[in-house]
Amino acid sequence: MSRTRTRQRRPVILLRPVPRETPLHRVWAGTKVLSAAALSVAVSFAPSWTGLGILLGVLVVGVLVARIPRGVVPTVPWWVFAVLAVGLVLNAAGGGLTAYVRTILLGVGLLVLASLVGWTTRLSDLVDALPVLFAPLRLLRLPVDEWVTVCALALRMLPTVRAEMRVLFAARKVRGRPGFRNPAGWWQEVIDAVGAVVSVSMRQIRDLGDALSVRGPRSATRPPLRLRLGDIVTVLVVAGACTAITVWG
């Protein structure tokens, strides 16, 4: 009996919340988006070791409070570590090792921060938060309603596109991987996969547009915004972290 050489890889899953009932899951989606944006701006302007350490502390607390399992972390391909290793050697030879390591840690921290928002926020909650987040732009007489509609439809179509990609990858796995002798064959495979996903997505979007046209305009009544204790605690923690990064970073 032959031993399998390849391990089961965990795929990259975007905007799929982890089903938990934690205080961080109950925080309003707008609070999490604004908090992530504030932390990203603060640590990007002060990417020191102190700022990175404070960001790491906030991420560790958030992951522990949200009880994020290890299985949601995707499998990193080997070539990513190879590219990072090559950059490490080149920067070490050029004298920029410290800046390179800080840049890598900053990118990983921001990626985990964005993932934490996706792991604890449902798409429906994020769609409901868009009108409130875009409300200040109404003062500039910008088409906020059209932007909110486009963003809401795009977010609601993400699960459909993700499902179609899973079906496509499963069909490709069943068909077998013939192997490509030159980069042109690999590029053609990528074009075929993207074309198939776009074709199916366009059909789904057309059906959704027809359904919206038949339904006609409808006045959506949104529930009033009520900030809870978790929102206040999140704002205080993020405000303290941004202040510490700005002062000591």
Secondary structure, 3 states (H helix, E strand, C coil): CCCCCCCCCCCCCCCCCCCCCCCCCCCCHHHHHHHHHHHHHHHHHCCCHHHHHHHHHHHHHHHHHHCCCHHHCCCCCHHHHHHHHHHHHHHHHHCCHHHHHHHHHHHHHHHHHHHHHHHCCCHHHHHHHHHHHCHHHHHHCCCHHHHHHHHHHHHHHHHHHHHHHHHHHHHHHHHCCCCCCCHHHHHHHHHHHHHHHHHHHHHHHHHHHHHHHHHCCCCCCCCCCCCCHHHHHHHHHHHHHHHHHHHHC
